[in-house]
Amino acid sequence: MAEVRPFCGVHYNKSLVSHLSAVICLPYDIITSQMEQELYRCSQYNFVRIEHNQQLPQDSAMDNRYTRSAAILENWLRQGVLVTDEVHAIYVHDHYFIHKGNEYRRRGLTVRVRLEEWHKNIIRPHEGTLAEPKGDRINLLWALQANTSPILAMFEDQEQHVSSLLAMPELGRLAISSDSFNGERHTIWAVTEPKVVSKICAVFSEKPLY
């Protein structure tokens, strides 16, 4: 079934960007023009400059929002604003939010997943998508040679194999902990223990993704 692998993530350098809440941006498909302007004002390093760079009237094939995003990513990596982890990891993302007065936690994994042919039925569709947003993300993907918009997928874990592995006392290295500008809270753990990583990958080898 699904082939899942760890990877070396890229993240902000805490010594240069101490307040992560000022650099976190919303998912690209819900960023309005007003939000975009507000995020630009939050910080010169807000990730919106890569994820949803402003369109300009004078944009051309050689100079446009995608080429500017690529130039910014290259500059931030060169300047050390963004750094790359040296060890492959599976990243566990805990998202805390309030709904109807109660706090909830949504837990997810960020991993590499092998693309599969449609007929294999390994990665199964869970929502309809539109051509324009897909074209936008493909253009950014080609320009950056990096994926900044992970695709959300679901999986069944009725036996709680993955949940039990992630419930270990020493989950991994705390890579990121920050509130976002809308008051929600995020923590990301880098799981690098080879045995744990191998077990997680093995579990997914028997599961489809939705």
C-alpha positions as CSV (number, residue, x, y, z in Angstrom):
1,M,0.0,0.0,0.0
2,A,1.2,3.5,0.8
3,E,5.0,4.0,0.8
4,V,5.8,6.6,3.5
5,R,9.3,7.9,4.2
6,P,10.9,10.4,6.6
7,F,12.7,13.5,5.2
8,C,14.9,16.5,6.3
9,G,12.5,19.3,7.0
10,V,13.2,23.1,6.5
11,H,12.2,25.5,9.2
12,Y,12.9,28.9,10.6
13,N,16.2,29.6,12.5
14,K,15.1,30.3,16.0
15,S,18.1,32.5,16.6
16,L,17.0,34.9,13.8
17,V,13.2,34.5,14.0
18,S,12.3,34.3,17.7
19,H,8.5,35.0,17.4
20,L,7.1,32.3,15.1
21,S,3.6,33.6,15.4
22,A,4.7,36.6,13.3
23,V,5.8,34.4,10.4
24,I,3.1,31.7,10.3
25,C,0.6,32.2,7.5
26,L,-2.7,30.6,6.7
27,P,-3.2,27.9,4.0
28,Y,-2.9,29.4,0.5
29,D,-6.5,28.8,-0.5
30,I,-8.1,30.9,2.3
31,I,-5.8,33.9,2.1
32,T,-7.8,36.9,0.9
33,S,-6.2,40.1,-0.4
34,Q,-6.7,41.8,2.9
35,M,-5.1,38.8,4.8
36,E,-2.2,38.8,2.4
37,Q,-1.5,42.5,3.2
38,E,-1.8,41.9,6.9
39,L,0.6,39.0,6.8
40,Y,3.1,41.0,4.8
41,R,3.1,43.6,7.5
42,C,3.5,41.1,10.3
43,S,7.1,40.4,9.4
44,Q,9.6,40.6,6.6
45,Y,10.0,36.9,7.0
46,N,6.3,35.9,7.0
47,F,5.9,32.7,5.0
48,V,3.2,34.3,2.9
49,R,6.0,35.8,0.8
50,I,6.8,32.3,-0.4
51,E,3.4,30.6,-0.1
52,H,1.2,33.3,-1.6
53,N,3.5,36.0,-3.1
54,Q,1.6,39.1,-4.3
55,Q,0.6,39.4,-7.9
56,L,1.7,42.6,-9.5
57,P,0.3,44.4,-12.7
58,Q,3.7,44.2,-14.4
59,D,4.2,40.4,-13.8
60,S,5.7,38.6,-16.8
61,A,6.9,35.1,-17.7
62,M,10.3,35.9,-16.3
63,D,9.3,38.0,-13.3
64,N,6.1,36.9,-11.4
65,R,4.8,35.7,-8.1
66,Y,6.4,32.3,-8.5
67,T,9.9,33.5,-9.5
68,R,9.8,35.9,-6.6
69,S,8.9,33.1,-4.2
70,A,11.8,31.1,-5.5
71,A,14.2,34.0,-5.1
72,I,13.0,34.6,-1.5
73,L,13.4,30.9,-0.6
74,E,16.9,30.9,-2.0
75,N,17.8,34.1,-0.1
76,W,16.4,32.9,3.2
77,L,18.3,29.6,2.9
78,R,21.5,31.4,2.1
79,Q,21.1,34.0,4.9
80,G,20.2,31.3,7.4
81,V,16.7,32.5,8.0
82,L,15.6,29.0,7.1
83,V,17.6,26.0,8.0
84,T,17.5,22.3,7.0
85,D,17.5,19.5,9.5
86,E,20.5,17.2,9.2
87,V,18.6,14.0,10.2
88,H,15.6,12.5,8.4
89,A,12.5,12.6,10.5
90,I,8.8,12.0,10.6
91,Y,7.2,15.3,11.9
92,V,4.3,15.0,14.3
93,H,2.1,18.1,14.2
94,D,-0.3,18.9,17.0
95,H,-2.8,21.6,16.3
96,Y,-4.7,23.0,19.2
97,F,-7.9,25.0,18.6
98,I,-11.1,26.1,20.3
99,H,-14.5,25.0,19.0
100,K,-17.7,26.0,20.7
101,G,-15.8,26.8,23.9
102,N,-13.8,23.6,24.1
103,E,-10.2,23.0,23.2
104,Y,-9.4,20.2,20.8
105,R,-6.2,18.7,19.4
106,R,-5.8,17.5,15.9
107,R,-2.7,15.4,15.4
108,G,-1.1,14.7,12.0
109,L,2.1,13.4,10.5
110,T,4.1,15.2,7.8
111,V,6.0,12.6,5.7
112,R,7.1,11.9,2.1
113,V,4.6,9.7,0.2
114,R,5.4,8.0,-3.1
115,L,3.1,9.1,-5.9
116,E,1.1,6.2,-7.3
117,E,-0.8,5.4,-10.5
118,W,-4.5,6.0,-10.2
119,H,-5.5,2.5,-11.0
120,K,-3.5,1.0,-8.1
121,N,-6.1,2.5,-5.7
122,I,-3.4,3.2,-3.0
123,I,-4.0,7.0,-2.7
124,R,-7.8,7.5,-2.9
125,P,-9.6,10.7,-3.5
126,H,-11.5,12.4,-0.7
127,E,-12.5,15.7,-2.2
128,G,-13.1,17.4,-5.5
129,T,-10.4,19.8,-6.7
130,L,-10.4,22.8,-9.1
131,A,-8.1,23.3,-12.0
132,E,-7.0,26.9,-11.2
133,P,-5.8,26.2,-7.6
134,K,-4.0,23.0,-8.8
135,G,-2.3,25.0,-11.6
136,D,-1.2,27.6,-9.1
137,R,0.3,25.0,-6.7
138,I,2.0,23.2,-9.6
139,N,3.6,26.4,-10.8
140,L,4.9,27.1,-7.3
141,L,6.2,23.6,-6.9
142,W,8.1,23.8,-10.2
143,A,9.5,27.2,-9.3
144,L,10.6,26.3,-5.8
145,Q,11.6,22.7,-6.4
146,A,10.1,22.2,-2.9
147,N,6.6,21.4,-1.6
148,T,5.3,24.2,0.7
149,S,1.6,23.1,0.5
150,P,1.4,19.5,1.8
151,I,-1.6,17.6,0.7
152,L,-3.9,16.5,3.6
153,A,-4.7,12.8,3.6
154,M,-6.5,10.6,6.1
155,F,-5.9,7.0,7.1
156,E,-7.6,4.4,9.3
157,D,-6.0,3.4,12.6
158,Q,-8.6,1.4,14.3
159,E,-6.0,-0.9,15.9
160,Q,-4.2,2.3,17.1
161,H,-0.9,1.1,15.8
162,V,0.3,4.6,14.8
163,S,-1.4,6.2,17.9
164,S,0.4,3.9,20.2
165,L,3.8,4.6,18.6
166,L,3.2,8.3,18.9
167,A,2.1,8.0,22.6
168,M,5.6,7.1,23.7
169,P,6.9,9.3,26.6
170,E,9.9,10.4,24.5
171,L,8.1,11.3,21.2
172,G,11.1,13.1,19.7
173,R,12.7,16.5,19.5
174,L,10.4,19.4,19.9
175,A,11.1,21.3,16.7
176,I,8.5,24.1,16.8
177,S,6.1,25.4,19.4
178,S,4.2,28.6,18.6
179,D,0.8,30.3,18.7
180,S,-0.5,31.5,15.4
181,F,-1.8,35.1,14.8
182,N,-5.4,33.8,15.1
183,G,-4.8,32.4,18.6
184,E,-4.4,28.7,17.7
185,R,-1.4,26.7,18.9
186,H,1.0,24.5,17.0
187,T,3.7,22.1,18.2
188,I,5.8,20.0,15.8
189,W,7.9,17.1,17.0
190,A,10.7,15.6,14.9
191,V,10.7,11.8,15.3
192,T,14.1,10.5,14.4
193,E,14.5,7.2,16.3
194,P,15.1,4.7,13.5
195,K,13.1,1.9,15.1
196,V,10.0,4.1,15.6
197,V,10.3,5.6,12.1
198,S,10.6,2.1,10.6
199,K,7.6,0.9,12.5
200,I,5.5,3.8,11.4
201,C,6.5,3.3,7.7
202,A,5.7,-0.4,8.1
203,V,2.2,0.3,9.4
204,F,1.5,2.5,6.4
205,S,2.7,-0.1,4.0
206,E,-0.5,-2.0,4.7
207,K,-2.8,1.0,4.4
208,P,-4.3,3.1,1.7
209,L,-4.5,6.9,2.1
210,Y,-7.7,8.9,1.5
